[in-house]
Amino acid sequence: MNTLRTIRLYGVLGTRFGRVHNLAVSTPQEAIRALSVRMKGFERFLLTAKAQGLTFAVFNGKRNISREELVFSGQDDIRIAPMIIGSKNAGVFQTILGAVMVVAGAFLWATPFGAPMVMSGVGMMLGGVVQMLSPMPGGLARREDPDNKPSYAFGGPVNTVAQGNPVPIGYGRRRIGGAIISAGIYAEDQQ
């Protein structure tokens, strides 16, 4: 038997459909389905939100959960918050810290620390704005490419050089993965 759980809707979702709902559901997926059945237009809003530049973050308590975790049950409040697609938190702290440094430098203008603090603050603010505007690189979050497997034929643990990239030249004994510059397989090699 399901216990009553509090579902909190934030932003435009809460304004349009009500901020707090108490429903007898066990998973966030059930909560979304129940809200879709209870409120006219809720499911349509969720489905068409991407065209308006919105996606949704679902929280189980204070923990942000992924799409795969929507089926897991819990006892905490379920929170659904609309997020602008492409938004990120990178650079916000740097911009705010830069603004604080500019204000502090303005107060300390007569001291030897005032002008350098203002210049450093302006630089931090500009760096934060650039960081907010620039796209987020995949980095370590990217999954490994299935073609990037260990190659025992060429003596390297992983082939990491893609076409068009510079090729490193190693002298002496190698202790790193190799870069295949050219390779070919003929039918007679596979007998």
C-alpha positions in Angstrom: 0.0 0.0 0.0 1.3 3.4 -1.0 1.7 6.1 1.6 0.9 9.8 0.9 3.9 11.6 -0.6 4.3 15.3 -1.2 5.0 16.3 -4.8 6.3 19.8 -5.2 6.2 21.6 -8.6 8.5 24.6 -9.1 8.7 27.4 -11.6 6.2 27.7 -14.4 5.0 24.1 -13.7 4.0 25.1 -10.1 2.4 28.3 -11.2 0.3 26.6 -13.8 -0.7 23.4 -12.0 -0.3 24.1 -8.3 2.8 24.0 -6.2 2.1 21.2 -3.7 0.2 17.9 -4.2 -0.2 15.0 -1.8 -0.7 11.7 -3.6 -0.5 8.0 -2.7 2.4 7.0 -5.0 5.6 5.1 -4.4 7.8 6.3 -7.3 8.4 9.6 -9.2 7.2 7.9 -12.3 3.9 7.1 -10.7 3.7 10.7 -9.4 4.1 12.1 -12.9 1.5 9.7 -14.2 -1.0 10.5 -11.4 -0.5 14.3 -12.0 -1.1 13.7 -15.8 -4.4 11.9 -15.0 -5.6 14.4 -12.4 -4.8 17.7 -14.2 -5.8 18.5 -17.7 -2.9 19.7 -19.8 -0.1 18.5 -17.5 1.1 15.6 -19.7 0.8 17.8 -22.8 2.9 20.5 -21.1 5.6 18.0 -20.2 5.7 16.6 -23.8 5.8 20.0 -25.5 8.2 21.7 -23.1 11.3 20.8 -25.0 10.1 22.9 -28.0 9.9 25.9 -25.6 13.4 25.3 -24.3 12.6 23.5 -21.1 13.5 20.2 -19.6 12.8 18.9 -16.1 14.9 18.0 -13.1 13.3 15.4 -10.8 14.5 15.2 -7.2 13.8 12.5 -4.7 14.2 14.5 -1.5 17.2 16.7 -2.2 18.9 14.2 -4.6 18.6 14.8 -8.3 17.7 11.6 -10.0 18.2 10.4 -13.6 15.6 9.1 -16.0 16.5 5.5 -15.1 15.9 6.2 -11.4 12.3 7.4 -11.9 11.1 3.8 -11.2 12.8 3.5 -7.7 10.6 4.1 -4.7 11.4 6.2 -1.6 9.8 8.2 1.2 11.1 11.7 0.6 9.3 14.5 -1.2 9.3 14.4 -5.0 10.3 17.7 -6.5 9.9 18.5 -10.2 11.7 21.7 -11.4 11.7 23.0 -15.0 15.2 23.8 -16.2 16.2 25.9 -19.2 17.9 23.7 -21.7 21.6 24.5 -21.8 21.7 26.2 -18.4 24.6 25.4 -16.2 26.1 26.7 -13.0 29.7 27.2 -14.3 31.0 30.7 -13.9 28.3 32.1 -11.6 30.5 32.0 -8.5 33.4 33.4 -10.4 31.3 36.3 -11.7 29.9 37.1 -8.2 33.3 36.9 -6.6 34.6 39.3 -9.3 31.8 41.8 -8.5 32.6 41.6 -4.8 36.3 42.2 -5.5 35.4 45.3 -7.7 33.3 46.7 -4.9 36.0 46.0 -2.2 38.7 47.5 -4.5 36.5 50.7 -4.9 36.4 51.1 -1.2 40.2 50.5 -0.9 41.1 52.7 -3.9 43.5 54.9 -2.0 45.5 51.9 -0.7 48.1 50.1 -2.8 45.6 47.1 -3.0 42.6 49.0 -4.5 43.5 49.3 -8.2 44.9 45.7 -8.5 41.8 44.4 -6.7 39.5 46.2 -9.1 41.4 45.0 -12.1 41.4 41.4 -10.8 37.7 41.6 -10.1 36.9 42.8 -13.6 39.0 40.0 -15.0 37.2 37.4 -12.9 33.8 38.8 -13.9 34.7 38.6 -17.6 36.1 35.1 -17.1 32.9 34.0 -15.4 30.7 35.5 -18.1 32.8 33.8 -20.8 32.6 30.5 -18.9 28.8 30.8 -18.7 28.5 31.5 -22.4 30.9 28.8 -23.6 29.7 25.2 -24.1 30.5 22.6 -21.6 33.1 20.0 -22.9 32.2 16.4 -22.6 35.5 15.5 -20.8 35.4 12.6 -18.4 31.6 12.5 -18.5 31.7 11.0 -22.0 31.4 7.3 -22.4 34.2 5.3 -24.0 33.9 4.8 -27.7 33.4 1.1 -28.5 36.1 1.3 -31.2 38.6 2.5 -28.5 39.6 -0.9 -27.3 43.0 -2.3 -26.3 45.1 -3.2 -29.3 47.5 -6.1 -28.5 48.7 -6.2 -32.1 50.4 -2.8 -32.0 51.7 -2.9 -28.4 49.6 0.0 -27.0 47.0 -0.3 -24.3 44.5 2.1 -26.0 44.6 3.8 -29.4 43.6 7.4 -28.6 44.7 9.3 -31.8 41.9 10.2 -34.1 42.2 11.1 -37.8 43.6 14.5 -38.4 45.3 14.9 -35.0 49.0 15.3 -34.6 51.0 12.1 -34.2 53.4 12.0 -31.2 56.9 10.6 -32.0 58.5 8.7 -29.1 62.3 8.0 -29.0 63.7 5.1 -27.0 61.6 2.6 -25.2 57.8 3.2 -25.1 55.8 2.9 -21.9 52.7 4.4 -23.3 50.0 3.5 -25.8 50.8 3.7 -29.5 49.3 5.7 -32.3 48.6 3.7 -35.4 49.5 5.9 -38.4 48.5 3.4 -41.1 47.2 -0.1 -41.1 45.5 -2.5 -43.5 44.1 -6.0 -43.5 44.1 -8.2 -46.6 42.0 -11.4 -47.2 45.1 -13.6 -47.2 46.0 -12.4 -43.7 42.9 -13.8 -42.2 43.5 -17.5 -43.2 
